[in-house]
Every structure is written in structure tokens, then in C-alpha cells.
Amino acid sequence: MRMLIALVLGAAAVTMCLPSYAETAASMVVKSISKQVPVEFELQRAEGMLSKIEPQIERCKHDVAQAEVNLENLEADIRKLRDRVAEQETTLKRGAELLRGAPNGVLAASATEMAKSRMAVDLKRRLEVCKNHKAMLSAKEKLRDRHRQAVGAARARLDAVRCERDHLHDMAQSLRVQKMQIEALAAATPNLKLDDSALSEAKSVLGKIKNRLDVAQKMLDDESVFAAGDKDTPVSPELVEAEIRDFVSGKPAAPAAPARR
């Protein structure tokens, strides 16, 4: 019985640890793959991603233009509807004056009740139509406000994407120049093996490459200083001081004495 319990507990412990093992293994695989991808490939990949942004920007520009056209059409509809509502309200006011028997009304006091009743029915119908048009006008004005906000947001988004694209493009160009400089320095420093690998998307690609190139630049600088120090030969402080004094005074430098061994 104790053995069975121990086996069950052991299996449970292994099961609980499996996600951790899987996560660690996946992380090791990603790191292993990233070490096999050269910087040149990643730079080309990042530049390829930047080139794919252009069609997206064009689609965004088309969407902004379409939204602006829709807004212009909506504003034209609002102007026409506002004029129609104003005309209908004027007609309704005149009709109401006629029904009241106003002095400037056309209907005389002797007008038949039937004529007034017919006019009232017609005005009632016109009133409902005017109410509907006025409600429609109010709805379209609210829709226009939302369209204006949407157009403004789309323009801001387009400008932001353009700015970010230009920034990433400049960053990629700067990294390519930096890579060329490091390669030239690495050629003069054969003792250092340059790590040139990374694997990520767009910004992270450029960010990781920049970080690694900065680290490599620092390593190469340190290696160059160290290598130069190894090749230095002992010198006499007096000779150095005399050489500096002659250089400052403009005198020709004396031939260097051989170093003592």
C-alpha cells in the first residue's frame, strides 16, 4: 500500500513539473535557433518587414480618403435636409396662421369647417413628415460628429505609422553602418569571435541587433586595447620626456635607443 502511494505521489510531482520542463526546453530551443541567425540576415529581414508597411500605409491612406469623402457627402446631405426642414417649418407656420384666422391669412372667417378640417389633416401629415426629417437631421448631425472624430483619428494614426516607419528605417540604416564598422574593426582583431545572432519581430529585431552590436563594439574596443598592450615594448621615461620636449620645441627627434632586454 505504501509503495502504491509513493508511486502516485511521484507521478503527480512529475506531472506538476512537466510545464516547467516544457517551458525551459522551448526557451533553450529559441536561444539555440537565435544563435544560428546572422545579423545580416536579420537586418534584411527587418528591412523586408519595413517594406511591407508601405502597402499598409497606402491602404490606410485610402481609408482616410474614403472616410473624408463619406464625411463630405454626409455634410452635403445635412445641408439639403436642413434646408428642407426649414422650408417645411415655414409652410407649417403659414398653415397654422390660416387655421387661426390670422389677418394675413387667406382663409376668410366664412370658410367652411370642411375646408378647415381638410387643411388640418394636411398640416398634421406635413407636421409628422417634418418631425421625421428633423429627427433624421439630428441623427445625421451626430453621425457627422462621429465621422469627424474617426477621420481625425485615422489621420493621426496614419501620421504615427509614417513617423514610426521612418524612425525604424533610419534605425536599420544606422545599424547597418554600425555593423560595417564593427566588421572592419573585427577584421583587425582576429582574437574575438563576434556573436551576430537574434530572432524576433520588427522593433525587437532592430532593438536586439542594436544591443548586440553595442556589446560587440565594447568587446572589440576592449580587445583592441588589450592586444595593443601585449605588443608594447618597455620604454624609458626619460626618452619619452625628451621626445615630447623636442616635438614641442620643433627640434628633430633623436633616433630611438634599442630597448634593453
Secondary structure, 3 states (H helix, E strand, C coil): CHHHHHHHHHHHHHHHHHHHHHHHHHHHHHHHHHCCCCHHHHHHHHHHHHHHHHHHHHHHHHHHHHHHHHHHHHHHHHHHHHHHHHHHHHHHHHHHHHHHCCCCCCCCCCCCHHHHHHHHHHHHHHHHHHHHHHHHHHHHHHHHHHHHHHHHHHHHHHHHHHHHHHHHHHHHHHHHHHHHHHHHHHHCCCCCCCCCCCCCCHHHHHHHHHHHHHHHHHHHHHHHHHHHHHHCCCCCHHHHHHHHHHHHHCCCCCCCCCCCC
